[in-house]
Amino acid sequence: MKVTLFTILLALLPYTSLLAQEPETYVKFDTNKGSFTVKLYNETPIHRDNFIKLVETHAYDDLLFHRIIKGFMCQAGGDIRDKDEHQKKYFKQKYDYTLPAEILYPLYYHKRGALAAARIGDEHNPERESSGIQFYIVTGEYFLDSDLRKYDTPERGTMPSEVREAYKTEGGAPHLDGAYTVFGEVVSGMKTIQKIESVPTDPEDRPVKDVYIRSAEIVKKP
Protein backbone atom coordinates (compact mmCIF):
# COMPACT_ATOMS: atom_id res chain seq x y z
CA MET A 1 0.00 0.00 0.00
CA LYS A 2 1.42 3.40 -0.97
CA VAL A 3 1.91 5.61 2.08
CA THR A 4 1.59 9.36 1.58
CA LEU A 5 1.46 12.33 3.89
CA PHE A 6 -2.23 12.65 3.05
CA THR A 7 -2.79 9.03 4.17
CA ILE A 8 -1.16 9.72 7.54
CA LEU A 9 -3.08 12.93 8.09
CA LEU A 10 -6.34 11.24 7.13
CA ALA A 11 -5.68 8.50 9.69
CA LEU A 12 -5.05 11.14 12.36
CA LEU A 13 -8.11 13.22 11.46
CA PRO A 14 -10.37 11.89 14.25
CA TYR A 15 -7.76 12.94 16.81
CA THR A 16 -6.62 16.30 15.47
CA SER A 17 -9.23 18.36 17.28
CA LEU A 18 -8.31 16.75 20.59
CA LEU A 19 -4.58 17.14 19.94
CA ALA A 20 -5.08 20.78 19.04
CA GLN A 21 -6.53 21.39 22.49
CA GLU A 22 -3.45 19.99 24.23
CA PRO A 23 -0.78 22.56 25.04
CA GLU A 24 2.59 21.96 23.43
CA THR A 25 5.43 20.95 25.74
CA TYR A 26 8.89 22.50 25.54
CA VAL A 27 12.01 21.26 27.29
CA LYS A 28 15.14 23.34 27.74
CA PHE A 29 18.46 21.55 28.11
CA ASP A 30 21.46 23.27 29.65
CA THR A 31 24.75 21.58 28.67
CA ASN A 32 28.41 22.38 29.15
CA LYS A 33 28.40 23.50 25.50
CA GLY A 34 25.38 25.79 25.76
CA SER A 35 21.60 25.39 25.82
CA PHE A 36 18.92 24.23 23.41
CA THR A 37 15.15 23.79 23.55
CA VAL A 38 12.99 21.05 22.06
CA LYS A 39 9.28 20.82 21.36
CA LEU A 40 7.56 17.48 22.03
CA TYR A 41 4.92 16.25 19.59
CA ASN A 42 1.46 15.57 21.01
CA GLU A 43 0.92 12.97 18.28
CA THR A 44 3.47 10.70 20.00
CA PRO A 45 1.92 10.73 23.50
CA ILE A 46 3.76 7.70 24.92
CA HIS A 47 7.16 9.16 24.15
CA ARG A 48 6.05 12.67 25.11
CA ASP A 49 4.74 11.64 28.54
CA ASN A 50 7.74 9.45 29.26
CA PHE A 51 10.11 12.30 28.33
CA ILE A 52 8.21 14.73 30.55
CA LYS A 53 8.40 12.31 33.48
CA LEU A 54 12.15 11.89 33.00
CA VAL A 55 12.67 15.64 32.88
CA GLU A 56 10.50 16.29 35.94
CA THR A 57 12.38 13.66 37.96
CA HIS A 58 15.74 15.12 36.85
CA ALA A 59 16.74 11.87 35.17
CA TYR A 60 18.69 13.74 32.48
CA ASP A 61 20.72 15.87 34.87
CA ASP A 62 24.43 15.03 34.54
CA LEU A 63 23.98 12.53 31.71
CA LEU A 64 26.52 12.37 28.89
CA PHE A 65 26.25 12.79 25.17
CA HIS A 66 27.95 9.43 24.84
CA ARG A 67 27.81 8.98 21.05
CA ILE A 68 28.41 11.75 18.53
CA ILE A 69 28.86 11.39 14.78
CA LYS A 70 29.49 14.61 12.89
CA GLY A 71 27.13 15.02 9.97
CA PHE A 72 24.70 12.51 11.46
CA MET A 73 23.52 12.85 15.06
CA CYS A 74 24.25 13.46 18.75
CA GLN A 75 23.03 10.79 21.20
CA ALA A 76 22.49 11.13 24.95
CA GLY A 77 21.07 9.22 27.89
CA GLY A 78 23.17 6.08 27.74
CA ASP A 79 25.71 6.89 30.43
CA ILE A 80 26.23 9.06 33.52
CA ARG A 81 29.19 11.29 34.40
CA ASP A 82 29.65 9.57 37.74
CA LYS A 83 32.69 7.27 37.52
CA ASP A 84 31.45 4.96 40.27
CA GLU A 85 30.68 1.59 38.68
CA HIS A 86 27.89 0.83 41.17
CA GLN A 87 26.14 4.06 40.23
CA LYS A 88 26.56 3.26 36.53
CA LYS A 89 25.08 -0.19 37.05
CA TYR A 90 22.15 1.23 39.03
CA PHE A 91 21.46 3.80 36.30
CA LYS A 92 21.40 1.18 33.54
CA GLN A 93 19.10 -1.11 35.55
CA LYS A 94 16.70 1.69 36.51
CA TYR A 95 16.15 2.82 32.92
CA ASP A 96 16.31 -0.56 31.26
CA TYR A 97 12.79 -0.43 29.79
CA THR A 98 11.34 0.19 26.35
CA LEU A 99 8.44 2.09 24.82
CA PRO A 100 6.15 0.93 22.00
CA ALA A 101 7.11 2.46 18.67
CA GLU A 102 5.16 5.55 17.57
CA ILE A 103 6.58 5.87 14.07
CA LEU A 104 4.58 8.40 12.06
CA TYR A 105 6.63 8.78 8.89
CA PRO A 106 6.14 10.77 6.71
CA LEU A 107 4.32 13.10 9.12
CA TYR A 108 7.47 13.22 11.23
CA TYR A 109 10.84 12.42 9.77
CA HIS A 110 14.57 12.74 10.40
CA LYS A 111 15.10 16.33 9.30
CA ARG A 112 17.90 18.40 10.80
CA GLY A 113 17.01 19.08 14.45
CA ALA A 114 14.64 16.13 14.81
CA LEU A 115 14.42 14.61 18.29
CA ALA A 116 14.12 10.82 18.14
CA ALA A 117 14.33 7.78 20.39
CA ALA A 118 17.34 5.49 20.23
CA ARG A 119 16.85 1.72 20.29
CA ILE A 120 18.57 -1.59 19.71
CA GLY A 121 18.58 -3.07 16.22
CA ASP A 122 15.83 -4.96 14.40
CA GLU A 123 17.53 -8.32 14.86
CA HIS A 124 16.81 -8.25 18.61
CA ASN A 125 13.98 -5.74 18.46
CA PRO A 126 11.65 -6.48 15.53
CA GLU A 127 8.90 -4.29 17.00
CA ARG A 128 11.31 -1.34 16.93
CA GLU A 129 10.57 -0.42 20.53
CA SER A 130 12.37 2.66 21.82
CA SER A 131 14.83 3.01 24.65
CA GLY A 132 13.15 4.38 27.74
CA ILE A 133 15.71 7.17 28.19
CA GLN A 134 18.16 7.43 25.28
CA PHE A 135 17.49 10.01 22.58
CA TYR A 136 19.33 11.54 19.67
CA ILE A 137 19.17 14.80 17.79
CA VAL A 138 19.72 14.71 14.05
CA THR A 139 22.32 16.96 12.45
CA GLY A 140 22.58 15.09 9.16
CA GLU A 141 23.73 16.25 5.76
CA TYR A 142 22.22 17.67 2.58
CA PHE A 143 20.89 15.50 -0.23
CA LEU A 144 20.21 15.79 -3.95
CA ASP A 145 17.12 14.43 -5.71
CA SER A 146 19.28 11.67 -7.16
CA ASP A 147 20.33 10.67 -3.62
CA LEU A 148 16.77 10.58 -2.33
CA ARG A 149 15.24 8.42 -5.04
CA LYS A 150 16.63 5.27 -3.45
CA TYR A 151 14.38 5.86 -0.45
CA ASP A 152 11.23 5.49 -2.58
CA THR A 153 10.48 1.85 -1.79
CA PRO A 154 7.31 -0.28 -1.62
CA GLU A 155 7.64 -0.37 2.17
CA ARG A 156 8.14 3.38 2.64
CA GLY A 157 6.22 4.66 -0.35
CA THR A 158 7.19 7.71 -2.38
CA MET A 159 8.83 10.45 -0.34
CA PRO A 160 6.44 13.45 -0.20
CA SER A 161 7.68 16.57 -1.95
CA GLU A 162 7.81 18.60 1.28
CA VAL A 163 9.96 15.93 2.96
CA ARG A 164 12.21 15.72 -0.08
CA GLU A 165 12.62 19.50 -0.11
CA ALA A 166 13.53 19.55 3.59
CA TYR A 167 16.32 17.02 3.05
CA LYS A 168 17.61 19.10 0.15
CA THR A 169 17.51 22.48 1.89
CA GLU A 170 17.77 21.71 5.64
CA GLY A 171 19.49 18.33 5.66
CA GLY A 172 18.87 15.26 7.80
CA ALA A 173 19.15 11.49 7.90
CA PRO A 174 16.48 9.96 5.61
CA HIS A 175 17.80 6.39 5.97
CA LEU A 176 16.34 6.31 9.50
CA ASP A 177 12.80 7.21 8.43
CA GLY A 178 10.18 4.61 9.20
CA ALA A 179 12.52 2.76 11.55
CA TYR A 180 12.82 5.04 14.60
CA THR A 181 10.29 7.14 16.49
CA VAL A 182 10.64 10.88 15.94
CA PHE A 183 8.83 12.59 18.81
CA GLY A 184 9.99 16.20 18.77
CA GLU A 185 12.30 18.78 17.29
CA VAL A 186 14.79 21.46 18.30
CA VAL A 187 13.14 24.90 18.20
CA SER A 188 16.08 26.96 19.46
CA GLY A 189 19.76 26.38 20.13
CA MET A 190 20.89 24.49 17.03
CA LYS A 191 24.21 26.35 17.36
CA THR A 192 24.71 24.43 20.60
CA ILE A 193 24.00 21.16 18.79
CA GLN A 194 26.56 22.19 16.16
CA LYS A 195 29.13 22.73 18.92
CA ILE A 196 28.34 19.33 20.39
CA GLU A 197 28.61 17.49 17.07
CA SER A 198 31.97 19.13 16.38
CA VAL A 199 33.84 17.89 19.47
CA PRO A 200 36.70 15.40 18.98
CA THR A 201 35.63 11.77 19.44
CA ASP A 202 37.42 8.44 19.82
CA PRO A 203 37.13 5.47 17.40
CA GLU A 204 33.87 4.44 19.15
CA ASP A 205 32.29 7.89 18.56
CA ARG A 206 32.55 8.83 22.23
CA PRO A 207 33.69 12.40 22.97
CA VAL A 208 37.30 12.59 24.13
CA LYS A 209 36.22 15.14 26.76
CA ASP A 210 32.85 14.87 28.49
CA VAL A 211 29.91 16.61 26.86
CA TYR A 212 27.02 16.47 29.28
CA ILE A 213 23.59 17.74 30.25
CA ARG A 214 23.69 19.97 33.31
CA SER A 215 19.94 20.14 33.67
CA ALA A 216 16.63 19.84 31.81
CA GLU A 217 13.37 21.58 32.61
CA ILE A 218 9.89 22.15 31.22
CA VAL A 219 9.61 25.73 29.94
CA LYS A 220 7.15 27.99 28.18
CA LYS A 221 7.22 28.37 24.42
CA PRO A 222 10.45 30.19 23.44
N, C-alpha and C positions, 0 to 999 in steps of 0.2 A: 504494500500500500504506500503510495507517495505521500510523504509528510511535508506539509507546507506550514508557513507561519499562520496562514488563515485557518488551517486545520486545528492547530494548537489553540488559537484564540477562540475558535468556535467551541472547542471542548471546555474551555474555561468560562464561557459566557454565563452559565448559571451562577457562577461564584463571583463574578466581577463586581457586582453591586455591593456584596458583602465585603470584599477585599478593599473596595474603595473607601469604606467606612472605617477601616482599621488605620490607625496612625502609623506612619512609617517610622522605623527604628534606625537610629544612627549610633554608631560606636566609634569613639575616638581612641586611638592607640598612641601612647607616648613611648617612643623607643630611644635608644642611645644614639640614633642617627636622625632624630626628628620625629614629627607626629604626622599621622594621617587619619582620615575618617572614612568609614564605610557605611553604606546604606544596606540594610537587610531587606530581602524581597519577601513580601507577605505571601506570595504564591508558593513559597517553600516553607510552610509553617513549622515542620518538624525541625529543620535545620535552624530556622530563625529562633524558635523558642529555646532550643538547646544552646545556641550561641549566647542568647541573652542570659540564660542561667549561668553559663560559665563566666561571663563578664561580671555579673552581679555577685558571684561568689569569689571573685578575684583569681579565678583559675589561670588566667593568662599572665598575671603579674610575674615578672622575672623568668618568663619562658624564652627560649632561644629561637632565632631563625636558624634552624639547624641544617637547612639544605637550600642552597642558592645557585641558580644556573642563569648566568647573564644571557639576556635575549630569550628567556623562557619564563621563569617564575621564581618567587621567593616563598619558601615553605616554613611554617612555624608550628609550635605546639607539640613537637615530638621529644623535647628534652628540656630539662631545667638547668639553670645556671649553677645550682648547688652541686658541689663536687662530691658530696657524701653519697656513697653507693646505696645506702639504705633508703635515703630520701628519693633517689632516682628510681629505685625499685618500687617504692610506695606510689610514686607518681604514675608510673606505667601501669601498675595494677589498678589504681583508682579510676583511670580514664581508659581502661581497656574495654570499651563497648563500641557498638556500631549503631548507625542510624539507617533506616530504610532509604533507598535512593529516591530523590525527587528531581529527576532529570527532565528538564522542560525544553530541550533543544527543539526547534530553533528560537523559541521565545527568549531564552537566556543562553548565552554562548560564551566562549572563551576569548572575548575581546580584551584588549589591554585594560588593566585595572579590575578585571573580574575577580570576585572573591569566590573560591570554590573549596569543596571538601576533599581532602586527601583520602586515600584508601589503599588497601592492598590489591594486587592484581587479580584479573579475571580467573586465573587458574585456581586460586584458593578462595575466590569471592565472586562467583558467577552472578550473584544478585546485585553486584556493584554497590554494596552497602558502604556508607561513609564512615571514616574515623570519627569517634565521638568528640575529639578535640583538635585534631590537626587540620590546618587550612593552608591554602596557598593563594597568592595574588599573582595574576598573570602579568608579565611584562611583554613577552612575545617579540615578534618581528613582523615586518611588512610582507605582503604577498602580492603577486601578480595574478591576473585572471588565469593564466596558464598553470600557475601553481595550485590554484583552488579547484580546478576542474576534477582533480583526482578524488576530491571529497564528495562528489556527487555519486552516491552509491545507492543500490536498491534499499539497503538498510537505513541509510540516513536521508534519502531523498535528495532533491535538488536544493542546493544552498540558496536561500532567498536573497534577492538582490540587495536588501539592506544589510544583511549579514556579510555578504561578499564585499560590499563597499566599505564596511567597517574594518575588515581585515586588510583591505588595500590602503586605507587612509589612516587608521588608528593602530593597526597591528594586533597581534594576538597569537593564539595557539590553537588553530582549528582542528588539529588531529585529536584533541581531547574531547571535542563536542560529541554529545550523545553517550559518553562513557563515565563522566564525572558530574556530580551535582554542583551547579553554579547557583549560589544562594544570595549573592549580593555584589556590590561593586564599590570601588573607591570613588568618593565624591570630592575629596580634597586631599592634598598631600602626596600627589604622585611624584613630586621631586624627592620626597623622602624615600619612596620605593625605589627610585632610580639610584639614590645613594646606597641603599641596601644591596641592590643587585650588582653594584659595581665593586663591592669589597673583594679582596683576594680570598680565594678558597683553596682547599687542599684537593687531592685527587678524588676524594669522595664527595665533593661539592659542599663541604662544611667550611664555614668561614674560619680563616686562620685566627682572627681575633673575634671574641664574642660580639654578636649583634643580637640584642635582646629587647623584649617588651618590658618597659618599666611599669606601665599600668594600662588598663583599659576601662572605659566607663561609657555608660549610656549618656548621650548628649542630645540637645535639640538640633534641629536641622541647621546645618552650617549657613 
